[in-house]
């Protein structure tokens, strides 16, 4: 897996508090980015399913279809 370095500006006090609390800043940022990407992908999928379902006569709403898809994985 290839990694790149990403930088962000944060208030000095915030970084100092994180260090005092033993927070792994890199891991926290990485996890937050992964969660945001998942959230946006789900939103995108819902939007696409809504667009498709509005063009066809699906019986199940998009949220039910997504839930069924997740359960099958």
HELIX and SHEET records of a PDB file:
HELIX    1   1 UNK A   12  UNK A   20  1                                   9    
HELIX    2   2 UNK A   25  UNK A   55  1                                  31    
HELIX    3   3 UNK A   62  UNK A   72  1                                  11    
END                                                                             
